[in-house]
Amino acid sequence: MSERPKISSDDVAQFARMRALTRQLFVDALNEVNIERAFQRHLECGRGLLRVKEDLYDLGNFSRVFAIAMGKAARAMAQNLQQQMGAGLSGILIEPEASSRQADAEPMLASFRHFRGGHPLPNEGSLQAAKAVLQSLHYHMQNALVIFMISGGASAMIEKPLDDEIALRDLVAAHQALIFSGAPIAEVNAIRKHLSAVKGGRLAVAAHAGGAARQVSIMVSDVPDTAPDALASGPTMPDSTTVEDCYAIAERYQLQDSLPTALRQMFERKLLAETPKSDDLAFHNSRWSVLLSNVMLRDAVATAAAFTGFAVEVDNTCDDWDYARAADYLLGRLRELRQGVSRVCLISGGEVTVRIPPDCNPGIGGRNQQFALYCAEKIAGENITVLSAGSDGIDGNSPAAGGIVDGSTLQRALDTGGSVEDALREFNAFPLLKSVGDDITTGATGTNLRDLRILLAY
């Protein structure tokens, strides 16, 4: 059992103040980088022209304008585009099944067909959405402008396997194996692209085949800035990954043994089809614009933390690292910075990975809560606060966005009879964090800009 740290009543009050401050930094940053503000800043429609950042589109040159919104930010993006362009805008909206009760309370968007895909695993709605999108792109696209609005989570929300013989249950098992593999998101999506009829640039190919439509992709990114084609598994972008990459990734993470038989046989027979590359004609009339990204989220936190008197440092070195390795690195970095100044804020964007053994039945939690709880043991008794949360408001299979811990978390957990060691081993961080009030629960935010870690030393 972990040794109980010694914490005074003055320390308890200080910890509470810093937890409140750190929570506020996170919430304020989310409010700063919302969809509505981004659309107001970067899109404008009037006098027959549509401006998307630096690009202008003369709407009089097109026979129709068709919008396809997909992912966790799909509804907010579609609503804001419709406000700009008018209620006559038609299209398809694909949003998460998890937000269905919220969506039911909101009005349906006029002229949009609505689908609710699964997340993090595809469902029947994901298949129906893919079918509807492909059918729409194959017909009536002559001289059309297609506006794709793409955000995180769409890899599962819209899906159609290249092989029509692949059943939904096998598709779900494959997605689950990839998620639990511990591979970074760009590598997970490389394999998804090569198994799918709608990923890896194939929606762009469909739009081109349906009438050489002009295409613009508006993106709210939850992937590394260096791999934009990993967003939603790159449905409208040239794919930078190859079949050979897929085999190397599968071998690196021993994926073939965890895939369902039908998909494993595809690998064994080397039947993966190559995705379209940058020289494909489908991309000659395509443009891509990133509206929001993790960089903007980090910048918002940095500005606010500096205003409250912290020396601020941003370090994204550990993006896509294993959660424990990332935590050890960032805590070490924080302690180094602390030697020079009394109040330090270390900000880290991106995601960490958690590899769950095949024989493990994980509890309730996610990568952010696993990271935070691991830190709780490492900082027991110290004047350090650590927040790790997803900008989408969702962490793994829990209702929380993430967790916030400090030097008192371990003691408070022990006081309630909780075991940090057991929770970490069982990947069951949420119940323990919830029991001590160290969960971060925001509800779905309507956006998705990857994860954020805020570490304060004071």
MARNUDO-668891 format. One record per residue (C-alpha): residue number from 1; x negated, y, z negated; residue in three letters. Coordinates in nm, 2 decimals. Layout:
REM MARNUDO-668891
[rec NUM; [X; Y; Z]; ALA],
...
END
This chain:
REM MARNUDO-668891
[rec 1; [0.00; 0.00; 0.00]; MET],
[rec 2; [-0.12; 0.35; 0.08]; SER],
[rec 3; [-0.26; 0.54; -0.22]; GLU],
[rec 4; [-0.02; 0.82; -0.34]; ARG],
[rec 5; [-0.17; 1.16; -0.27]; PRO],
[rec 6; [-0.17; 1.43; -0.53]; LYS],
[rec 7; [0.05; 1.73; -0.43]; ILE],
[rec 8; [0.14; 2.02; -0.65]; SER],
[rec 9; [0.47; 2.21; -0.66]; SER],
[rec 10; [0.30; 2.51; -0.49]; ASP],
[rec 11; [0.18; 2.27; -0.21]; ASP],
[rec 12; [0.53; 2.14; -0.17]; VAL],
[rec 13; [0.66; 2.50; -0.11]; ALA],
[rec 14; [0.38; 2.57; 0.13]; GLN],
[rec 15; [0.44; 2.25; 0.33]; PHE],
[rec 16; [0.81; 2.34; 0.36]; ALA],
[rec 17; [0.73; 2.68; 0.49]; ARG],
[rec 18; [0.49; 2.55; 0.75]; MET],
[rec 19; [0.73; 2.28; 0.87]; ARG],
[rec 20; [0.99; 2.54; 0.92]; ALA],
[rec 21; [0.75; 2.76; 1.11]; LEU],
[rec 22; [0.64; 2.48; 1.33]; THR],
[rec 23; [0.99; 2.37; 1.41]; ARG],
[rec 24; [1.07; 2.73; 1.51]; GLN],
[rec 25; [0.77; 2.75; 1.74]; LEU],
[rec 26; [0.90; 2.45; 1.92]; PHE],
[rec 27; [1.26; 2.57; 1.94]; VAL],
[rec 28; [1.17; 2.92; 2.05]; ASP],
[rec 29; [0.94; 2.78; 2.33]; ALA],
[rec 30; [1.23; 2.56; 2.46]; LEU],
[rec 31; [1.45; 2.87; 2.47]; ASN],
[rec 32; [1.19; 3.07; 2.65]; GLU],
[rec 33; [1.15; 2.82; 2.94]; VAL],
[rec 34; [1.51; 2.73; 3.01]; ASN],
[rec 35; [1.66; 2.66; 3.35]; ILE],
[rec 36; [1.88; 2.97; 3.37]; GLU],
[rec 37; [1.59; 3.21; 3.32]; ARG],
[rec 38; [1.38; 3.02; 3.58]; ALA],
[rec 39; [1.65; 3.04; 3.84]; PHE],
[rec 40; [1.71; 3.41; 3.78]; GLN],
[rec 41; [1.33; 3.47; 3.81]; ARG],
[rec 42; [1.25; 3.25; 4.12]; HIS],
[rec 43; [1.58; 3.21; 4.32]; LEU],
[rec 44; [1.80; 3.47; 4.49]; GLU],
[rec 45; [2.08; 3.44; 4.74]; CYS],
[rec 46; [2.23; 3.74; 4.91]; GLY],
[rec 47; [2.30; 3.89; 5.26]; ARG],
[rec 48; [2.27; 3.55; 5.42]; GLY],
[rec 49; [1.93; 3.48; 5.28]; LEU],
[rec 50; [1.81; 3.23; 5.02]; LEU],
[rec 51; [1.48; 3.30; 4.84]; ARG],
[rec 52; [1.30; 3.02; 4.66]; VAL],
[rec 53; [0.99; 3.18; 4.51]; LYS],
[rec 54; [0.79; 3.31; 4.82]; GLU],
[rec 55; [1.00; 3.12; 5.08]; ASP],
[rec 56; [1.29; 3.27; 5.26]; LEU],
[rec 57; [1.57; 3.07; 5.43]; TYR],
[rec 58; [1.81; 3.24; 5.68]; ASP],
[rec 59; [2.13; 3.05; 5.60]; LEU],
[rec 60; [2.28; 3.16; 5.93]; GLY],
[rec 61; [2.03; 2.92; 6.10]; ASN],
[rec 62; [2.18; 2.61; 5.94]; PHE],
[rec 63; [2.50; 2.42; 6.02]; SER],
[rec 64; [2.54; 2.33; 5.66]; ARG],
[rec 65; [2.36; 2.35; 5.32]; VAL],
[rec 66; [2.37; 2.03; 5.11]; PHE],
[rec 67; [2.23; 2.00; 4.76]; ALA],
[rec 68; [2.12; 1.69; 4.57]; ILE],
[rec 69; [2.04; 1.73; 4.20]; ALA],
[rec 70; [1.89; 1.45; 4.00]; MET],
[rec 71; [1.75; 1.40; 3.65]; GLY],
[rec 72; [1.79; 1.53; 3.30]; LYS],
[rec 73; [1.81; 1.89; 3.42]; ALA],
[rec 74; [2.04; 1.81; 3.72]; ALA],
[rec 75; [2.35; 1.97; 3.58]; ARG],
[rec 76; [2.18; 2.29; 3.47]; ALA],
[rec 77; [2.00; 2.32; 3.81]; MET],
[rec 78; [2.31; 2.25; 4.01]; ALA],
[rec 79; [2.52; 2.50; 3.81]; GLN],
[rec 80; [2.26; 2.77; 3.85]; ASN],
[rec 81; [2.22; 2.71; 4.23]; LEU],
[rec 82; [2.60; 2.72; 4.27]; GLN],
[rec 83; [2.62; 3.05; 4.08]; GLN],
[rec 84; [2.36; 3.19; 4.33]; GLN],
[rec 85; [2.52; 3.05; 4.65]; MET],
[rec 86; [2.89; 3.03; 4.57]; GLY],
[rec 87; [3.14; 2.76; 4.50]; ALA],
[rec 88; [3.14; 2.64; 4.86]; GLY],
[rec 89; [2.80; 2.47; 4.81]; LEU],
[rec 90; [2.85; 2.09; 4.84]; SER],
[rec 91; [2.63; 1.81; 4.72]; GLY],
[rec 92; [2.56; 1.53; 4.48]; ILE],
[rec 93; [2.49; 1.55; 4.11]; LEU],
[rec 94; [2.31; 1.26; 3.93]; ILE],
[rec 95; [2.28; 1.31; 3.56]; GLU],
[rec 96; [2.20; 1.08; 3.26]; PRO],
[rec 97; [2.46; 0.83; 3.13]; GLU],
[rec 98; [2.35; 0.92; 2.78]; ALA],
[rec 99; [2.50; 1.27; 2.82]; SER],
[rec 100; [2.84; 1.14; 2.95]; SER],
[rec 101; [3.04; 1.26; 2.65]; ARG],
[rec 102; [2.89; 1.61; 2.68]; GLN],
[rec 103; [2.94; 1.60; 3.06]; ALA],
[rec 104; [3.31; 1.50; 3.01]; ASP],
[rec 105; [3.36; 1.81; 2.81]; ALA],
[rec 106; [3.22; 2.03; 3.09]; GLU],
[rec 107; [3.40; 2.11; 3.41]; PRO],
[rec 108; [3.31; 1.91; 3.72]; MET],
[rec 109; [3.12; 2.12; 3.97]; LEU],
[rec 110; [3.33; 2.20; 4.27]; ALA],
[rec 111; [3.24; 2.02; 4.59]; SER],
[rec 112; [2.99; 1.80; 4.41]; PHE],
[rec 113; [3.01; 1.42; 4.38]; ARG],
[rec 114; [2.91; 1.32; 4.03]; HIS],
[rec 115; [2.72; 1.01; 3.92]; PHE],
[rec 116; [2.57; 0.90; 3.59]; ARG],
[rec 117; [2.26; 0.70; 3.62]; GLY],
[rec 118; [2.09; 0.50; 3.34]; GLY],
[rec 119; [1.79; 0.62; 3.15]; HIS],
[rec 120; [1.53; 0.50; 3.07]; PRO],
[rec 121; [1.66; 0.19; 3.25]; LEU],
[rec 122; [1.87; 0.20; 3.57]; PRO],
[rec 123; [2.24; 0.10; 3.56]; ASN],
[rec 124; [2.52; 0.04; 3.81]; GLU],
[rec 125; [2.56; 0.42; 3.84]; GLY],
[rec 126; [2.20; 0.45; 3.95]; SER],
[rec 127; [2.26; 0.21; 4.24]; LEU],
[rec 128; [2.59; 0.39; 4.33]; GLN],
[rec 129; [2.40; 0.73; 4.33]; ALA],
[rec 130; [2.13; 0.60; 4.56]; ALA],
[rec 131; [2.39; 0.46; 4.80]; LYS],
[rec 132; [2.58; 0.79; 4.81]; ALA],
[rec 133; [2.26; 0.99; 4.86]; VAL],
[rec 134; [2.13; 0.77; 5.14]; LEU],
[rec 135; [2.47; 0.77; 5.32]; GLN],
[rec 136; [2.49; 1.15; 5.30]; SER],
[rec 137; [2.14; 1.19; 5.43]; LEU],
[rec 138; [2.20; 0.96; 5.72]; HIS],
[rec 139; [2.50; 1.15; 5.85]; TYR],
[rec 140; [2.57; 1.51; 5.94]; HIS],
[rec 141; [2.22; 1.64; 5.87]; MET],
[rec 142; [2.16; 1.78; 6.22]; GLN],
[rec 143; [2.03; 2.14; 6.18]; ASN],
[rec 144; [2.10; 2.12; 5.80]; ALA],
[rec 145; [1.92; 2.26; 5.50]; LEU],
[rec 146; [1.89; 2.00; 5.22]; VAL],
[rec 147; [1.80; 2.14; 4.88]; ILE],
[rec 148; [1.67; 1.87; 4.64]; PHE],
[rec 149; [1.67; 1.96; 4.27]; MET],
[rec 150; [1.45; 1.72; 4.09]; ILE],
[rec 151; [1.38; 1.67; 3.72]; SER],
[rec 152; [1.24; 1.41; 3.49]; GLY],
[rec 153; [1.43; 1.09; 3.43]; GLY],
[rec 154; [1.55; 1.05; 3.78]; ALA],
[rec 155; [1.33; 0.75; 3.84]; SER],
[rec 156; [1.59; 0.54; 3.66]; ALA],
[rec 157; [1.90; 0.75; 3.74]; MET],
[rec 158; [1.88; 0.69; 4.12]; ILE],
[rec 159; [1.75; 0.36; 4.24]; GLU],
[rec 160; [1.78; 0.11; 4.52]; LYS],
[rec 161; [1.54; -0.17; 4.56]; PRO],
[rec 162; [1.37; -0.22; 4.90]; LEU],
[rec 163; [1.48; -0.58; 4.89]; ASP],
[rec 164; [1.86; -0.60; 4.87]; ASP],
[rec 165; [1.83; -0.94; 4.71]; GLU],
[rec 166; [1.69; -0.79; 4.39]; ILE],
[rec 167; [1.97; -0.79; 4.13]; ALA],
[rec 168; [2.03; -0.51; 3.89]; LEU],
[rec 169; [1.93; -0.73; 3.59]; ARG],
[rec 170; [1.59; -0.79; 3.76]; ASP],
[rec 171; [1.56; -0.42; 3.83]; LEU],
[rec 172; [1.63; -0.33; 3.47]; VAL],
[rec 173; [1.37; -0.60; 3.35]; ALA],
[rec 174; [1.11; -0.45; 3.59]; ALA],
[rec 175; [1.16; -0.10; 3.46]; HIS],
[rec 176; [1.15; -0.22; 3.10]; GLN],
[rec 177; [0.82; -0.40; 3.16]; ALA],
[rec 178; [0.67; -0.09; 3.32]; LEU],
[rec 179; [0.78; 0.13; 3.03]; ILE],
[rec 180; [0.65; -0.10; 2.76]; PHE],
[rec 181; [0.32; -0.17; 2.95]; SER],
[rec 182; [0.14; 0.13; 2.80]; GLY],
[rec 183; [0.05; 0.26; 3.15]; ALA],
[rec 184; [0.05; 0.64; 3.21]; PRO],
[rec 185; [0.36; 0.77; 3.38]; ILE],
[rec 186; [0.18; 0.83; 3.72]; ALA],
[rec 187; [0.08; 0.46; 3.73]; GLU],
[rec 188; [0.42; 0.34; 3.62]; VAL],
[rec 189; [0.58; 0.55; 3.90]; ASN],
[rec 190; [0.32; 0.42; 4.16]; ALA],
[rec 191; [0.47; 0.08; 4.13]; ILE],
[rec 192; [0.83; 0.21; 4.11]; ARG],
[rec 193; [0.77; 0.39; 4.44]; LYS],
[rec 194; [0.66; 0.08; 4.62]; HIS],
[rec 195; [0.96; -0.12; 4.51]; LEU],
[rec 196; [1.22; 0.14; 4.59]; SER],
[rec 197; [1.41; 0.26; 4.90]; ALA],
[rec 198; [1.46; 0.61; 4.75]; VAL],
[rec 199; [1.12; 0.68; 4.59]; LYS],
[rec 200; [0.78; 0.76; 4.72]; GLY],
[rec 201; [0.90; 1.01; 4.99]; GLY],
[rec 202; [1.17; 0.78; 5.12]; ARG],
[rec 203; [1.45; 1.03; 5.06]; LEU],
[rec 204; [1.26; 1.28; 5.28]; ALA],
[rec 205; [1.23; 1.02; 5.55]; VAL],
[rec 206; [1.61; 0.95; 5.53]; ALA],
[rec 207; [1.69; 1.33; 5.56]; ALA],
[rec 208; [1.46; 1.35; 5.86]; HIS],
[rec 209; [1.61; 1.04; 6.02]; ALA],
[rec 210; [1.96; 1.18; 5.97]; GLY],
[rec 211; [1.90; 1.48; 6.18]; GLY],
[rec 212; [1.55; 1.63; 6.11]; ALA],
[rec 213; [1.70; 1.84; 5.83]; ALA],
[rec 214; [1.50; 2.13; 5.68]; ARG],
[rec 215; [1.41; 2.03; 5.33]; GLN],
[rec 216; [1.32; 2.22; 5.01]; VAL],
[rec 217; [1.25; 2.06; 4.68]; SER],
[rec 218; [1.30; 2.26; 4.36]; ILE],
[rec 219; [1.13; 2.08; 4.07]; MET],
[rec 220; [1.14; 2.09; 3.69]; VAL],
[rec 221; [0.83; 1.89; 3.62]; SER],
[rec 222; [0.77; 1.63; 3.35]; ASP],
[rec 223; [0.45; 1.49; 3.50]; VAL],
[rec 224; [0.08; 1.59; 3.50]; PRO],
[rec 225; [0.01; 1.90; 3.71]; ASP],
[rec 226; [-0.24; 1.70; 3.91]; THR],
[rec 227; [0.02; 1.45; 4.02]; ALA],
[rec 228; [0.34; 1.63; 4.13]; PRO],
[rec 229; [0.44; 1.33; 4.34]; ASP],
[rec 230; [0.49; 1.13; 4.02]; ALA],
[rec 231; [0.79; 1.35; 3.93]; LEU],
[rec 232; [1.10; 1.12; 3.95]; ALA],
[rec 233; [0.86; 0.89; 4.15]; SER],
[rec 234; [0.83; 1.15; 4.42]; GLY],
[rec 235; [1.14; 1.09; 4.63]; PRO],
[rec 236; [1.08; 1.38; 4.86]; THR],
[rec 237; [0.70; 1.41; 4.86]; MET],
[rec 238; [0.42; 1.23; 5.04]; PRO],
[rec 239; [0.29; 0.95; 4.82]; ASP],
[rec 240; [-0.07; 0.97; 4.71]; SER],
[rec 241; [-0.07; 0.61; 4.58]; THR],
[rec 242; [-0.11; 0.29; 4.78]; THR],
[rec 243; [-0.01; -0.08; 4.77]; VAL],
[rec 244; [-0.37; -0.15; 4.66]; GLU],
[rec 245; [-0.32; 0.08; 4.37]; ASP],
[rec 246; [-0.01; -0.11; 4.27]; CYS],
[rec 247; [-0.20; -0.44; 4.25]; TYR],
[rec 248; [-0.48; -0.28; 4.05]; ALA],
[rec 249; [-0.23; -0.13; 3.80]; ILE],
[rec 250; [-0.05; -0.46; 3.77]; ALA],
[rec 251; [-0.37; -0.64; 3.70]; GLU],
[rec 252; [-0.50; -0.38; 3.46]; ARG],
[rec 253; [-0.19; -0.40; 3.24]; TYR],
[rec 254; [-0.11; -0.77; 3.31]; GLN],
[rec 255; [0.22; -0.67; 3.45]; LEU],
[rec 256; [0.29; -0.96; 3.68]; GLN],
[rec 257; [0.36; -1.20; 3.40]; ASP],
[rec 258; [0.62; -0.97; 3.25]; SER],
[rec 259; [0.81; -0.90; 3.57]; LEU],
[rec 260; [1.12; -1.10; 3.65]; PRO],
[rec 261; [1.07; -1.39; 3.90]; THR],
[rec 262; [1.21; -1.21; 4.21]; ALA],
[rec 263; [0.98; -0.91; 4.17]; LEU],
[rec 264; [0.68; -1.12; 4.07]; ARG],
[rec 265; [0.72; -1.32; 4.39]; GLN],
[rec 266; [0.71; -0.99; 4.58]; MET],
[rec 267; [0.37; -0.92; 4.43]; PHE],
[rec 268; [0.25; -1.27; 4.49]; GLU],
[rec 269; [0.35; -1.27; 4.86]; ARG],
[rec 270; [0.21; -0.92; 4.90]; LYS],
[rec 271; [0.54; -0.79; 5.04]; LEU],
[rec 272; [0.52; -0.44; 4.90]; LEU],
[rec 273; [0.58; -0.19; 5.18]; ALA],
[rec 274; [0.35; 0.11; 5.21]; GLU],
[rec 275; [0.51; 0.45; 5.13]; THR],
[rec 276; [0.50; 0.75; 5.37]; PRO],
[rec 277; [0.19; 0.97; 5.36]; LYS],
[rec 278; [0.13; 1.33; 5.43]; SER],
[rec 279; [0.11; 1.29; 5.81]; ASP],
[rec 280; [0.46; 1.15; 5.83]; ASP],
[rec 281; [0.69; 1.37; 6.05]; LEU],
[rec 282; [0.95; 1.37; 5.76]; ALA],
[rec 283; [0.73; 1.62; 5.57]; PHE],
[rec 284; [0.67; 1.87; 5.85]; HIS],
[rec 285; [0.98; 2.07; 5.76]; ASN],
[rec 286; [0.95; 2.03; 5.39]; SER],
[rec 287; [0.86; 2.27; 5.11]; ARG],
[rec 288; [0.82; 2.20; 4.74]; TRP],
[rec 289; [0.84; 2.45; 4.45]; SER],
[rec 290; [0.77; 2.38; 4.08]; VAL],
[rec 291; [1.01; 2.61; 3.88]; LEU],
[rec 292; [0.91; 2.49; 3.53]; LEU],
[rec 293; [0.63; 2.28; 3.39]; SER],
[rec 294; [0.46; 2.18; 3.07]; ASN],
[rec 295; [0.20; 2.46; 3.13]; VAL],
[rec 296; [0.48; 2.72; 3.08]; MET],
[rec 297; [0.60; 2.54; 2.76]; LEU],
[rec 298; [0.25; 2.54; 2.62]; ARG],
[rec 299; [0.20; 2.91; 2.70]; ASP],
[rec 300; [0.52; 3.00; 2.52]; ALA],
[rec 301; [0.41; 2.83; 2.20]; VAL],
[rec 302; [0.06; 2.98; 2.23]; ALA],
[rec 303; [0.19; 3.33; 2.25]; THR],
[rec 304; [0.43; 3.29; 1.95]; ALA],
[rec 305; [0.16; 3.12; 1.74]; ALA],
[rec 306; [-0.09; 3.39; 1.80]; ALA],
[rec 307; [0.17; 3.65; 1.71]; PHE],
[rec 308; [0.22; 3.48; 1.37]; THR],
[rec 309; [-0.16; 3.51; 1.30]; GLY],
[rec 310; [-0.30; 3.17; 1.41]; PHE],
[rec 311; [-0.61; 3.13; 1.61]; ALA],
[rec 312; [-0.48; 2.93; 1.91]; VAL],
[rec 313; [-0.65; 2.66; 2.11]; GLU],
[rec 314; [-0.50; 2.45; 2.39]; VAL],
[rec 315; [-0.65; 2.10; 2.45]; ASP],
[rec 316; [-0.49; 1.86; 2.69]; ASN],
[rec 317; [-0.78; 1.62; 2.70]; THR],
[rec 318; [-0.58; 1.34; 2.56]; CYS],
[rec 319; [-0.30; 1.34; 2.81]; ASP],
[rec 320; [-0.18; 0.98; 2.88]; ASP],
[rec 321; [-0.41; 0.84; 2.61]; TRP],
[rec 322; [-0.29; 0.58; 2.36]; ASP],
[rec 323; [-0.11; 0.75; 2.08]; TYR],
[rec 324; [-0.35; 0.65; 1.80]; ALA],
[rec 325; [-0.66; 0.75; 2.00]; ARG],
[rec 326; [-0.49; 1.08; 2.09]; ALA],
[rec 327; [-0.40; 1.15; 1.73]; ALA],
[rec 328; [-0.76; 1.07; 1.61]; ASP],
[rec 329; [-0.90; 1.30; 1.87]; TYR],
[rec 330; [-0.66; 1.59; 1.81]; LEU],
[rec 331; [-0.70; 1.58; 1.43]; LEU],
[rec 332; [-1.08; 1.57; 1.47]; GLY],
[rec 333; [-1.06; 1.87; 1.70]; ARG],
[rec 334; [-0.83; 2.06; 1.46]; LEU],
[rec 335; [-1.07; 2.00; 1.17]; ARG],
[rec 336; [-1.36; 2.13; 1.38]; GLU],
[rec 337; [-1.17; 2.45; 1.47]; LEU],
[rec 338; [-1.07; 2.49; 1.11]; ARG],
[rec 339; [-1.43; 2.54; 1.00]; GLN],
[rec 340; [-1.45; 2.87; 1.18]; GLY],
[rec 341; [-1.11; 3.03; 1.09]; VAL],
[rec 342; [-0.86; 2.99; 0.81]; SER],
[rec 343; [-0.54; 2.94; 1.02]; ARG],
[rec 344; [-0.56; 2.73; 1.34]; VAL],
[rec 345; [-0.29; 2.62; 1.59]; CYS],
[rec 346; [-0.39; 2.35; 1.83]; LEU],
[rec 347; [-0.15; 2.29; 2.12]; ILE],
[rec 348; [-0.16; 1.98; 2.34]; SER],
[rec 349; [0.08; 1.91; 2.62]; GLY],
[rec 350; [0.16; 1.60; 2.82]; GLY],
[rec 351; [0.23; 1.25; 2.70]; GLU],
[rec 352; [0.08; 0.97; 2.50]; VAL],
[rec 353; [0.13; 0.60; 2.56]; THR],
[rec 354; [0.26; 0.33; 2.33]; VAL],
[rec 355; [0.20; -0.03; 2.43]; ARG],
[rec 356; [0.45; -0.27; 2.28]; ILE],
[rec 357; [0.35; -0.64; 2.27]; PRO],
[rec 358; [0.57; -0.87; 2.47]; PRO],
[rec 359; [0.66; -1.07; 2.16]; ASP],
[rec 360; [0.76; -0.76; 1.96]; CYS],
[rec 361; [1.12; -0.65; 1.91]; ASN],
[rec 362; [1.07; -0.28; 1.86]; PRO],
[rec 363; [1.29; -0.08; 1.62]; GLY],
[rec 364; [1.42; 0.28; 1.67]; ILE],
[rec 365; [1.18; 0.55; 1.78]; GLY],
[rec 366; [0.96; 0.67; 2.06]; GLY],
[rec 367; [0.61; 0.78; 2.14]; ARG],
[rec 368; [0.64; 1.11; 1.97]; ASN],
[rec 369; [0.76; 0.97; 1.64]; GLN],
[rec 370; [0.50; 0.70; 1.66]; GLN],
[rec 371; [0.23; 0.96; 1.71]; PHE],
[rec 372; [0.36; 1.18; 1.43]; ALA],
[rec 373; [0.40; 0.90; 1.18]; LEU],
[rec 374; [0.04; 0.78; 1.26]; TYR],
[rec 375; [-0.08; 1.13; 1.18]; CYS],
[rec 376; [0.11; 1.13; 0.85]; ALA],
[rec 377; [-0.13; 0.87; 0.71]; GLU],
[rec 378; [-0.44; 1.05; 0.84]; LYS],
[rec 379; [-0.35; 1.40; 0.69]; ILE],
[rec 380; [-0.20; 1.29; 0.35]; ALA],
[rec 381; [-0.27; 1.57; 0.10]; GLY],
[rec 382; [-0.42; 1.81; 0.35]; GLU],
[rec 383; [-0.28; 2.15; 0.45]; ASN],
[rec 384; [-0.20; 2.03; 0.80]; ILE],
[rec 385; [0.13; 2.01; 0.99]; THR],
[rec 386; [0.18; 1.80; 1.30]; VAL],
[rec 387; [0.48; 1.82; 1.54]; LEU],
[rec 388; [0.52; 1.59; 1.84]; SER],
[rec 389; [0.84; 1.61; 2.04]; ALA],
[rec 390; [0.99; 1.57; 2.39]; GLY],
[rec 391; [1.12; 1.88; 2.56]; SER],
[rec 392; [1.42; 1.69; 2.68]; ASP],
[rec 393; [1.54; 1.63; 2.33]; GLY],
[rec 394; [1.51; 1.25; 2.37]; ILE],
[rec 395; [1.23; 1.03; 2.23]; ASP],
[rec 396; [1.25; 0.66; 2.32]; GLY],
[rec 397; [1.56; 0.48; 2.20]; ASN],
[rec 398; [1.63; 0.72; 1.92]; SER],
[rec 399; [1.86; 1.02; 1.88]; PRO],
[rec 400; [1.56; 1.24; 1.80]; ALA],
[rec 401; [1.33; 1.45; 2.01]; ALA],
[rec 402; [1.03; 1.36; 1.80]; GLY],
[rec 403; [0.89; 1.41; 1.45]; GLY],
[rec 404; [0.71; 1.67; 1.23]; ILE],
[rec 405; [0.48; 1.55; 0.95]; VAL],
[rec 406; [0.24; 1.72; 0.70]; ASP],
[rec 407; [0.03; 1.64; 0.40]; GLY],
[rec 408; [0.33; 1.56; 0.19]; SER],
[rec 409; [0.51; 1.32; 0.43]; THR],
[rec 410; [0.34; 1.01; 0.30]; LEU],
[rec 411; [0.42; 1.09; -0.06]; GLN],
[rec 412; [0.78; 1.18; 0.03]; ARG],
[rec 413; [0.81; 0.85; 0.21]; ALA],
[rec 414; [0.68; 0.65; -0.08]; LEU],
[rec 415; [0.92; 0.83; -0.31]; ASP],
[rec 416; [1.21; 0.70; -0.10]; THR],
[rec 417; [1.07; 0.35; -0.09]; GLY],
[rec 418; [0.96; 0.37; 0.27]; GLY],
[rec 419; [0.65; 0.22; 0.42]; SER],
[rec 420; [0.47; 0.41; 0.69]; VAL],
[rec 421; [0.26; 0.10; 0.77]; GLU],
[rec 422; [0.57; -0.12; 0.82]; ASP],
[rec 423; [0.74; 0.15; 1.04]; ALA],
[rec 424; [0.43; 0.18; 1.26]; LEU],
[rec 425; [0.38; -0.19; 1.30]; ARG],
[rec 426; [0.75; -0.24; 1.39]; GLU],
[rec 427; [0.77; 0.07; 1.62]; PHE],
[rec 428; [1.05; 0.18; 1.39]; ASN],
[rec 429; [0.95; 0.54; 1.31]; ALA],
[rec 430; [1.29; 0.71; 1.33]; PHE],
[rec 431; [1.46; 0.57; 1.02]; PRO],
[rec 432; [1.17; 0.66; 0.80]; LEU],
[rec 433; [1.13; 1.01; 0.94]; LEU],
[rec 434; [1.50; 1.07; 0.92]; LYS],
[rec 435; [1.51; 0.96; 0.56]; SER],
[rec 436; [1.26; 1.23; 0.46]; VAL],
[rec 437; [1.39; 1.50; 0.69]; GLY],
[rec 438; [1.09; 1.49; 0.92]; ASP],
[rec 439; [1.28; 1.40; 1.24]; ASP],
[rec 440; [1.33; 1.67; 1.51]; ILE],
[rec 441; [1.68; 1.63; 1.64]; THR],
[rec 442; [1.78; 1.89; 1.90]; THR],
[rec 443; [2.02; 1.70; 2.12]; GLY],
[rec 444; [1.97; 1.69; 2.49]; ALA],
[rec 445; [1.82; 2.02; 2.60]; THR],
[rec 446; [1.91; 2.00; 2.97]; GLY],
[rec 447; [1.55; 2.02; 3.08]; THR],
[rec 448; [1.24; 1.80; 3.08]; ASN],
[rec 449; [0.89; 1.95; 3.07]; LEU],
[rec 450; [0.70; 1.65; 2.92]; ARG],
[rec 451; [0.60; 1.64; 2.55]; ASP],
[rec 452; [0.45; 1.90; 2.32]; LEU],
[rec 453; [0.22; 1.85; 2.02]; ARG],
[rec 454; [0.16; 2.14; 1.78]; ILE],
[rec 455; [-0.10; 2.10; 1.50]; LEU],
[rec 456; [-0.14; 2.37; 1.24]; LEU],
[rec 457; [-0.42; 2.39; 0.98]; ALA],
[rec 458; [-0.39; 2.65; 0.71]; TYR],
END
